[in-house]
Amino acid sequence: MSDVYQEIVRLQHAGEPCALCTIVKTQGSTPGKTTMKMLVRRDGSFVGTVGGGCLEAEVLEAALASMRDERSRTLAFALNERDYPDSGLLCGGQLEIFVEPIVVPRLWLFGGGHVSAAIAKIAHMAGFHVTVVDDRADFASAARHPDADATDCAEFDELARRALPADDKFVVAVTRGHDKDGEVLEALFRAGARPRYLGMIGSKAKRVQLFEQLVARGVDPRFLERVRTPMGLPIGARTHEEIAVSVVAEMIALRRLGAGETPRAEPGCAAT
């Protein structure tokens, strides 16, 4: 049991998601007993057990899904040959397993200016693990971004590769200019990144002009459709701090409500 909790701590420090699966109820004869646990990592490997066999395979799939959408699940199993004809199960008992995602949302901010610093501060307060990156060392330092958990400096194409895997990350392009924002988006596309959230500061006019240039350079329009620009919830944000509130609120809405329930920004929101 201690191995499970030790691994949770290790994964939390590494910023890796996991899901804890616990038997919460049993009835009759079952291979796993109440409070037995299995911790599933993002790559599908695990520590511990909830009984093994076909039951464990279903729990594994539920755990991976739980990490993706950050929703807990309760699974019910009737252990008999009728429900699992190829398993050889004869115990006939029933059990329930609670699957709990353990996820620290990770935000990568490309660009280390004033807006990035404000977003880093608000996001850190909201529980995000924040990494600020820039291609200028002075703008990607812990001294400049005391609210960031990590900083990194390199060319943007290299930073995009370092952000991988990015499917569970929140990524914002807020650099010093339109060309650099486009460079970030192209680098993410070339690296194969598909972030959970991908926002870029700017207006609708910037979006049209910049996206035309990126498509001409070979960036898939379907990738660009994922980019939220203008980014942030439509609260009429103007100052750096207000923009930060709107952007972090949008990320929280995506995280807690899902993409289909997230309002999109109006023209001009987070565009300064």
Buried (B, 14 or more C-beta within 10 A) or exposed (E): EEEBBEBBEEBBEEBBBBBBBBBEEBEEEBBBEEEBBBBBBBEEEBBBBBBEBBBBEBBBBBBBBBBBEBEEBEBEBBBBEEEBEEBEBEBEBBBBBBBBBBBBBBBBBBBBBBBBBBBBBBBBEBEBBBBBBBBEEEBBBEEBBEBBBBBBBBEBBBBBBEBEEBEBBBBBBBBBEBEBBBBBBBBBBBBEBBBBBBBBBBBBEBBEBBBEEBEEEEBEEEBBEBBBBBBBBBBEBEEBBBBBBBBBBBBBBBBEEEEEEBEEBBEBBBBB
